[in-house]
């Protein structure tokens, strides 16, 4: 990109932010932009590093500022891993290694094919084996980290600062739950906000939907549109912390919208290419797990490492915790009363793991949240914004499928039925921080073991009156009218994240928020939990 164009987008993003915040906060942001982020770790020519692990495997995604004409080499201890090129130019690479020792810290060393060091060495540790007795596990989780600054999203540097604050609590793992990219292509409203804006086309160009993504002009568009929303946010800060990226609707380059003009999901073939390519280039897929079938949809693809899954993942930490991660968009159907979000085999896997006794805590992390609704089309619930401006189920939500709610009820029943376990679901999507518990869904009574439901908080999101969902949709997130639902923290539309600590008998939830209207950027470095909740089985 030319210097002139680069300066244009810096100024346009600053202008968008200045209209959303007070002059004092805007001045504080501009001051932070002038101070380079120089860490003590030498990242050399590396642009970003995002790793994931299980007990015996590592998968690491790396991009470079300088194209690598020959495969770089990653040494994991004494193992030598030849990089796999994920793009067609030598910018994005992945490194996979299996047969590692559980619960062991390895020293990683990245070099060029000729042996020249490409960055400083760094440590990365495998998880404990599934049967290993484990007393503590700390999770850092958030949602909605994507968005380009030209569209008025929170600047990447500020998102990175929120990310670093979460990392300062030294989590064992990180979950980034959906919406890593906002570049909607076809959705009637979303496309006019993002991909179809003149400045978007001037910056990234337009996709040719009849062409492949990689190896065509589409690859350059993808890197500008998606890469610029990911690599500046993460850089190399997560190099020693395993991360689990779950995709949601915007990661398929569209919002979940349904009109007579277009229904954006299930994803089209081109949307699938974009989602798969973004994942391949920038963030790790889910490694194999013995408790997860190899034949689930979008698992064990020939162009991936053995047993890798793209949409359905497992975070297993010894015998203490198992986190079930699932993308509801990719296998979504439009079949009325028999419609599902999740393929039946995925639902069977979730039920099997939910009722398993081989692990102390099982937590569901779907890309689409139960409990709350904002009247969107692609939700579990049929609530819609009525003519009086309030959510209602008395009016029919256009194109909504009643089978989605039936599947929701089956999954919630399975979670509730394990009476000796703390029932917990953590999700994102709604650009809010919230906590509550579900006592009933329709005729199903969960009151003897209410399901705890948490919205983890968004790292990104567009500030300003029209940036938060309530401004655009006319309502904030509310408990669905299908439910008996008790809110402990009603949805707060502020940037934030959640730290979750697991011990043998408890789950401790610490919720963090940052108000761009009243707090400075410098305040992020001192954020403390505004609410703490300890869940236990009595």
C-alpha positions, 0 to 999 in steps of 0.5 A: 500500500502506498504511503499516501493511501496508508495515511488516508486510512489512518486518518479515516479510522481516527475520524470514525473514532473521534465521532464515537468518543469524548474529545479527552478519550480521542486525544488519549487514543491519538497519543497512544498511536504515536507510541510504538509498542516495543516489547523485549522479545525480538520478533524479527521478520515475523508478523504474527504467531498463533499456536494451539496444542493438546497433550501430544500435538502442536499446530502453529500459524505464522506470517512473515513481513518478508516472503519466504521463498523456501520453507522455514524450519521450526525446531520444537525441542530436538524435533525439526518441522518443515513449514507448510505454505498456506498461501501461494506467495510464501507469506503464511505458514503452518507447523504441525508436530505430533508425538510430543510429551504431555505437560512438557514445555518445549523451546521453539526456534524458527529459522529460514531454510538456510538456518538464519534465525527469523525471530527470538526463541520462545517456550510453548507447553503441551497440555496434561494428558486426559487422565492426568490428575490436574488441580487448576486450569485458567481460561481467558475468553472473549468474542468479536475481536475483528473489524477494520479501523476504516469502518470505525472499529476499535483500533487494533492497538487498543484491542491488543492492549485489552488482549495483553491485559487478559494475558497478564493474568497468565491463562493456560489457554485462550478462546477467541469465540467468533467474528474475527473478520467483518467484511460482509459481502451480500447481506443487505445491511452488512454489505453497505457497512463493510465490503461495498463501501467505496473506501473498502473497495479502494483499499482491498478491491472486490472478490470475483465469486466465480474464481478460487480464493487462493492463487487468484486475485481473490487472495490479495483481497482476502489478505487485505480484508481479513489479514489486516483485522487479525495480525495487528491485533495479535502480533506475537503476544500469544506465542506461548499461550495456546489459542482456540479460534471458533468461527461465527457468521462474519467469519464467512464474510456475511451477517446472518440476515434473511430477507426476500432478497437473500438468505445468507446462511447456510454458507455458499461455496464461496463463503466456505472458501473464504472461511477455510482460507482465512483459517488456513492462513491466520489461525489454527484449526482444532487438533484431534481428540480421542473423544471426538469422532474423526468423521464429523463435518469438516474434519480430517480433510486431506489438506489438513494434519491428521484428525484436525477439525475446522468447526468442532473442537475440544480443549481438554486439560487433564482430568479437570476440564473439557471445553466443547467448541462448536460453530453453528453456521457451517452445518445449519439447515433450513428445514422447518421443524427438522432444521438444525444448526448442528449436524446430527453427528455433532449433536451426538458427540456433544451429548456423549461428552456432556454426560461422560464421567471421565472429566470433572468439568464440561463446558459448552462454548457455542458460537451462537449464544443461548439465553439471550436474543436481540431479535436477529434471524439466525438465533436459537429463538423465534423472538422478533422485534415487534411493531411496538419496538419490543421483543415478542414471540407473538409475531412470526420471525421471517425465515426462522426455523422452529427446528433450531429451538428443538435442537437447543432444547435437546442440548440444554436438556443434556447439560441440565441432566448431569446433576453432579456437574456444574452446568455452564455455557459460555458464548459471544456474538452479541457484543455484550458482557452478561451472566444469568441462569436458565430455569426453563425452556418451553415445557422443559424444567431446569430449575433443579439444576439451572444452566449457568450462561455467560456472555464473555465480552467483546474485545473489538466492536464498533464504538458509538451509538450505531456501532453496538447492536442495540443502536443498529437493531433497536434493542439490546440483548434480552432473555428470550420469552421462551425461557424462564431466565434469571439475569445476574448481570444484564447485557452490558454493551462495553468492551471486555473479556472473562477469566475463568478458573477451574478447580476440582469443586468450583468454577470461578468467573471474573468479568472485566469491562472497559468503557470507552466513554469514561475510561482512558486507554491507559486504564486498560492496563489496570482493569480489575474484575467488575463482577466475580461469581463462584459456581459450585456443586453443593 
